[in-house]
C-alpha cells in the first residue's frame, strides 16, 4: 500500500481563531499522512513527589507539592527518566511515523517558598539552561541514544509566561523505531529539564510518543499532527481540521489526541468541545475519567481507561495531561458522510492550562486515499504558476497509466469520484447547472464513477483546462489521470 506523508510548516490546513491576542505560538501543521492503519499514543510525566513511587493523591493542589525528578532507569548517567509501553497488534508493526514531544514548566532549576505576611512567595534564581531540546531516548531492549530535537517554543526567550516559563520540543524518531528489532515494549525518555521544588501554579512536565502504523486490514485514514504552544485562559481557542474527506456511506470513526500542562485535578472549569453542524452548537467531550467541566485533570488516558503501562504509573500526573479519545459520532452527528472539516473548541473559566500537542485522525473515503497517490494523478498550484510549466507537463506525461476497458486513450481531467451512483448523478447535474459538459466512466476494478470535463491525448490541452477550472471554488481539488496510454 503506497502511503503519502507530507511535512509542512504552513498553516493552510489548521485554522486557529482567538478573541484576543494569544500568548504562545500558534499551532501549524507538522505532519500529515494518508494510509490504511492506526495510531498509538504513550507517554509519562517526569516530575512527582517521589522519584520512583506512583503518586495517586487527588486532594492536593499542584503548587503545594515539592516536586523532584522521576528517575526509574537505575542509570547514573541520567538525572531524570520515566517509561511507557508501546503495544501494537502483531500484523501492525510497519511504522509510518513516530513523533516524540516533551514539554515542561521551567522557570528556574529549583524553587522554594517563603511566607511573608500570610502570603506565599515563590522564589528561585531565575536562571536555567537553554538546551532544553537535548534529551536521551531508549527503545525496548536498546541503549540510550542522544536526541537533539527542535525547540518548538521556549518562553524563556521572550516576555511571555513570566510565572512559569514553559517550553515544548519535538523530534522525528521514525527511523529509530523502524530500525529497532523490537517495537513493542518499554520506551524510556531521560534528562528532560524542568523546575524542581516549587513554582507559582505548580511544576509539571512530561513526554509523549505518537506512533502511526500501517495495517492493510484497516480502513483508510487521515492523520495529522501540529506544532505549537498556546495558553488557554481568558478566551476560547477554536481549532479547525481540514484537508480530508470522509466516506460517502457508513459510520465515520474519528479521534483526537491532546497534550497539555497545568491541568490541575482540583480545579473544575476546563472544557473541550466539538462543533455539531446539525445543531450549530459545541458539544462538550467527556468520559468516565474526564468530566465535561474538568477535561484536563492531570491524567494519562486512552479512550475511557487510565493508561497504566508505564513506570511510574501515577493516577495523578501532577499537571501533565495526555489523552487519546474517540469523538462520539452517533448517527454521524458530529462528522457526517462527505465531510471535510471538524472544529474543536478549548476553553476554561479558572484553570489556566497550556496546550502543547494536537493530533487528529479520521476515517476517510477510499477514493480520497487513492487520489493522494502521486504516481497516478497530477494537481496544479494556480497561485504559483501563471504560465504552462514544462516541469508540470513532464510530470503529466510521466504518470503511470491506468487501464480502463472501452475508453479512449488520453489524459482525463477528473473533477470528482463517487462510489454511490446517485451522488455521481447529482454532481453531474450540479456541473450542468454551472454550464459544464460533464462526462463519466466507471473503473471496473472498484466500480467507482469518475466525472471528467476534459480529455485529450495532448497533455498541454488538459493542463491548461485544469489551470482554468482550478480558479473556481468548487474545483479546488481536480486532477489529471493518464488512461490507456
N, C-alpha and C positions, 0 to 999 in steps of 0.2 A: 504494500500500500504506500503510494507516494504521499508524503506529507509536505506541507508548506509551512515554514516558520519565518516570521518577519520580526526583525529587531528594529524598533522605531524609537526616536526621541522627539516625537511630534505630538501634538495634541489633537490630531484630526478626529480620533475616534473615542475620545473621552471628553465630555463637556462638564465642567465643574462650575457651579453657579454660587455666588455669595451675595448676601445682602449688605456686606460692608467689606472693608479691606481686611483680608485674612492673613494672619501671621503664618509663616512657614513657607513651604514650597508646593505649588500646585502640582497635582498628580498628572503625569503624562504616560502614554503607552510605552511600556518597556519591551514586551514580547508578546507575539500572537502566534497561535498555531491552529491549524485545521486538520483534524485527523480522527480516526476511529480509535478511541481509547478512553482513559480516565485520568484522574489526578489523585495524589495523596498529599496530605499536609501533616507535618510533625514539627515539634519544637519543644522548648523548655525555657524557664526563667533562669537567671544567673545570679540573683540576689535573694537572700532569705534571712531568717533569724538565726539559722544554723547552717553550717557549711555542708552538711550531709543529710540530716534528717528532714523528712517532709514537713511542711507547715500546713495545718488544717484549721487553725483558729480563724473564725469569721467575725469575731466580735471587736477586733481592734482596727483603728484607723492606721493606714499605712505609714503616715509620718510620725506615729508614736512608737514605731518599731525600729530598733537599732539593726540596720542591715549589714550583712557581710557577704563576701563572695561565696557562692556554692562551688565546691571543688570535690568531685567524686571520682576522679580518674586515678588517684594514688600515683601521680606523676609529679616529681619535684620541679619539672621544667615548666609547669603551668601554675598560675595563681588562681584561676577560676576555670570551672568546667562543669557541664551538665550533659545529659544524654537523652535521646529519644529513639524509639524503634520504628523502622520502616518495615511494613509487611505488605508486599504486593502479591496478587494471585500468581499461581505457578506459570500461567501462559501469558503473563503481562510484564515481563521483565526487560522489554526493549525500551530504554529510556529515551524520550524525545527531548526533554528539557528538565533541568534541575536548577532552581534558584535558591540561593542562601541569603537571608536577610538577618541583620542584627541591629538592635536599637536599645538605647538606654538613656536614663537621666544621668547627666554627667556635668554637674556644675563645678565640682572640685573632687579631689581624690577621696577625702574623708571629711565628714561634717559632724559637728557637735551641737548640743542645745544648751542655752542658758535661759534662766527665768529671771526677768527683770520687771519689777512692779506687776507681778502676776501675769506677765506676758512672756510666751515662749519665743526666744530668738534663736534662729538657725544661723550657725557660723561655720565658715571654712576659709581656706586660704585663697579661694577664688582663682586658683591656678590648677591647670591639668594639661595633659599631653594632647597633641593634635592627631597622633597616629591611631585614631580610633578604627581605621579601616584594616589594621593588621591583626589577624587572629590566627588560631590553629584549628584544623578540621581533620577529623578521623572517620573513615568509613569502617564498616564491620570487618573485623579481622585485619585491618590495615594499621599503618603507622600514621602519626601526626604529620600533616603537611601544612606548611605556612601558606596562608591565604592573604593576599593584599587586594582588598575589594575596592569598589567605587564608593566614595563618600557622597551619598545622595544628598544629604543635608546635615549641616552641623551648625547649630545656633550659637555656638561659642565664637564663631567668626563674625557675628553681627549682634545687633542690639535686641533681638527677639528673645522671649522666654528667659528673662534675666533671673527668675527664681529657680529655674531647673536646668537650663542649657542642654536639652536633649539632642540626639543625633540619630541618624539611620544610615546603614551601609548595605551594599549589595555585592554579591559575587555570583557569576555564572559558573556553576560547578558541574555542568552537564558531562563534560569529558571525564571528570573524575569518577562519576557514577558509571558511565559507560565502560570505563576501563577496569573497574573493580570486579573481582571474581565472585564476590558475594554481595548481592544487592540488599537482601533482607537482613535485618539485624540492627544493632545499636550504632547510631551516629553520635559522635561526640564533638562538641564545639567548645573551644577553650580560649582563654585570655581575652574575652570581651570586657571592655573597660566601662566602669560605671562608678557613681558615687557610693561609697560605703558610709555607714553611720546614719546621719540624719540630713535631710534637706526639706525645705518647705514643700508640702504636697506629698512627700514620700519618695524614697528611692525606688527605682524599678528598672528592669532590663531583661532582655532575653533574645532568643533567636528562633528562626523558623526555616524549614526546608520544604519548598513546594516542588513536587515532582509530577511531571506529566509523562505518562507511559502509553505505549501503543498496545491495542488488543483488537485483532481483526473481527472479533465477535461482538464488539461494542458498536453502538450507533455512532454516526458521525457527530463530532462535537467541535465547538469553537472555544478556545482557551485564550485568555489574555491576562497579563499582569501589568501593574502600574508602579512607577517610582514616584515618590513624593513624600511630603510630611506636612500635615495640617493640624492645627488646633481646632477642635470643635468646642465652642464655648457660647458666645452671645447669640449667634445666628446659626440657622441650619445650613448644612452643606448638601447640595444635590449633585450626584454623580450619575451621568447618563452613559450607558454602554451601548455601542452600536457596532457596525461592520460585520453583521451576521444576518442570517435569515432562517427562521425556524421552518420545520416541515409543513407541508400543506395539510396533512392529515395526522390524526393521532395525538396522544398526550405528549406534552413537552416537559422534559425534566431539565432543571437548571439549578445551579448552586453558586454560593458566594463564600469567599474566604477573606477574612479580615485579620489584621494585626494592629493592636493599639497599646498605648501606655497610659497609666494612671487611671484605669477603670476600677475605682475602689468598690469593694463589696458593700461597704456600709452606706454609701450614697446611692439613692434610688431616684434617678432623674434622667438617665440617658436612654435614647430611643433610636432604633434603626428600622426604617420603613421602606417598602417598595410601592411604586405607583401602580394603581389599578386603573387602566384606561377606561374600562367599562363604567366604573363608579366615579371616576375622576377624583379619587381620594388616595392618600398614602395609607397603606396598611402596615401596622407595626409587625415586625418579625418577633417571634418568641419561641421558646421551647420549655421543657420542664426544668431546664438548668439555667435558662436566660429569660428573665421576666420582661414583659413589654416595657416597663419603666426602669429596668436595671439591666440593660442588654450587655453592657460592658462591665463585668463584675469580677475581674481578676481570676479567670478560669481558662483552662485549655479544653475545648470541647470539639468533638466531631459529631455532627448531627445532634442527637439527643443524649449523648453519652460523654462522660469525662474521658479524656484521653489519658490513660493511666500507664501506658507502656513507655515510661520514661524514668530517669533517675536524677534527682528525687521526683516522686510523683505527688507533689503537693496539690491539694484541692484548691487552696488559696495561693495563687502565684503572685500576690503582692504587687498589684499594679500592672502586671503583664497579661494582656488578653490575646488569645489566639483561638480562632474558630473557623470551621468549615461547616456549612449547613445548607441543606436543600431548601430552596424557596418554595413554600406551599403554592401549588398551582392547580388547585381543584377545578376541573372543567376548563382548564386553560384560562382561568380568570385573570391571572397576572400577565402571563406571556402566552399569547394566542398563536394559532397557526398563521404562518406568513408574517410573523412579527420580525422587526429589525431594530428594536430599541427597548431598553429597560432602564428605569431610573430608580436609584436608591437614595434615600434621604437620611442624614445623620444629624441629630440634634441633642441638646441637653439643657436642663434648667439649673443645674448646680454643680454636677460632677464633670468639670473640665477634663477632656482627655485628648490625646494625640493619636491620630491615625497615621500609621507608617507603612501599611501594606494592604493592597486590594488585589484580589484575583476574581475573575468571573468566568464561568463556563456554562455552556448551554448546548443542548442537542440542536443540531441544525439540519436543514434539508440536505439529503444526499446529492441533490442537484447542485446546491451551493458548494458542497465539498468538491464535486467533480470540476466545477468551474474555477476552482483555485489551483488546478493542475496546469502550470505554465507551459508544460510540454505540448499542450493541445489547444491552448487558446491565447489570444492576444488582446489586451486592452490598450487604451491610449490616454495620456495625460494632456488634456486640451489646454491647461494653463501653462504648460511647458513648451509645447510645440505650436508654432504659428504657421509653419510650412511643412509639407511632407518631408519626413526624415528617412534617409537611406537606411539607418540602423533599424528603424521600425519595419520597413519593407523587408529587409533581410530576415528579421525575426518572424514575420508572417510567412515568408517563403520557406523558412526552416521548421515550421510547425510540423509535428507528427500528423500524418494523415489518418483520418477516421474512415472506415469503410461502411457505407450505407447503401444497401441494395436499391437499384432502380432510381438512383438520384444522380443528377448530372454532376460531373466533376467540377470543382471550383472552390473559391473562398466564400464562405457564408457569414453574413453579418447577423448574429443571433441577438435578439433582444430579451428573450426570456425562455425558460424551460419549465414544463409542468408535468407532474405525474398524474394529475387529475384532468381528464379531458374537458370537463365543464369549465375549469379555470382557464384552460388554454383558449377555449372559445370566447370567454369573457374578455381575455386580454386582446384577442384579435378584434373584437367589437370595439374595445376602447381605442385601439390604434386606428381603426377605420374612422371613428368619430373625430380623430385628430388629423385625418387626411392622409394616412399612410396605407399603402397596399401591402398588407401582411400576408405572408405565406408560411406554410409549416411542413414539417416532415416528422416521421417517427423513427426513433432508433430502435431496431428490433432487439437489441441487447438488453435494454432496460424498459422499453415500451413507453418512453417519455416523449412528449410533444415539444419540438423545438420551433419557436416562432422567429422568422428572419425577415429582413426588409431588403436585403441586397445580396446578389450572388454574381460572381464574375470569376473568370479564370485569370484576370488581371488583378493582382493584389493592390495596385495603386487605386483602382476604382473603389474597391471595398474600403480601403483605408481612408480615403477622402470622405466617403459617406459616413464612416464611423466618427471621424472628427466633427463633421457637421452635426450629426444627431446627438453626440455626447454633450452638446451645449444645452440640450433640453432637460429640464429637471426630472422628467420621467424616464430618461435614458441615461441615468448616472452610471449604470454598470452594463454595458453591452460589449460583445466580444466577437472576434473572428475565429471561425473554425475552418480547417482545411479538410476537405472531404473528397474521397475517391481520386486522389492525385498522387 
